[in-house]
């Protein structure tokens, strides 16, 4: 029994199921469902359709290169029937399927670990930016800092908080916002601000 592969999505097409399109150059195209037939008639490339096996393999979402795939290649030579050969072949098919599933699972876990590291790095950058912004707002609320800001002077604590805010903003540029005194974040890092938000 030969199990064909769908030309569009890559699913298995068992005998008696699906459809076949034969081009005038004697090329066979097997399809598992009407959705794949419509995509083929519209000349859709399977590598650009997100729901196909070709797309997932091309974008590193599934295992694309492995020695177990060599066993799935079609062989046009018909061997002579041998009972022992059939028995060994069936046992090898089960073993190859098991190995392939284990490698697919290991590939998936490795891909999820990489994704988790990327998400943790992005979360750390966002947390550093939030901490820098929060510390600057807390320092601005101190009475001594408010008195110096009213005289357009720079407080040492404010300078440190500004430096931390600039370092966090360089990793991920936030949207420009005004503090409770009417100052822009860029103005707090450049020079003495005016009450109306302009530089002196």
LINLIN-V993161 format. One record per run of one state. SS is the DSSP state (2 for helix, 1 for strand, 0 for the rest). FROM is the first residue (numbers start at 1). LEN is the number of residues. If there is no record, write none. Layout:
# LINLIN-V993161
{{SS & FROM & LEN} {SS & FROM & LEN}}
This chain:
# LINLIN-V993161
{{0 & 1 & 3} {1 & 4 & 2} {0 & 6 & 6} {1 & 12 & 2} {0 & 14 & 5} {1 & 19 & 4} {0 & 23 & 5} {1 & 28 & 4} {0 & 32 & 2} {2 & 34 & 8} {0 & 42 & 4} {2 & 46 & 3} {0 & 49 & 4} {2 & 53 & 6} {0 & 59 & 8} {2 & 67 & 6} {0 & 73 & 10} {2 & 83 & 58} {0 & 141 & 2} {2 & 143 & 8} {0 & 151 & 5} {2 & 156 & 16} {0 & 172 & 6} {1 & 178 & 1} {0 & 179 & 5} {1 & 184 & 1} {2 & 185 & 6} {0 & 191 & 2} {1 & 193 & 1} {0 & 194 & 5} {1 & 199 & 1} {0 & 200 & 1}}
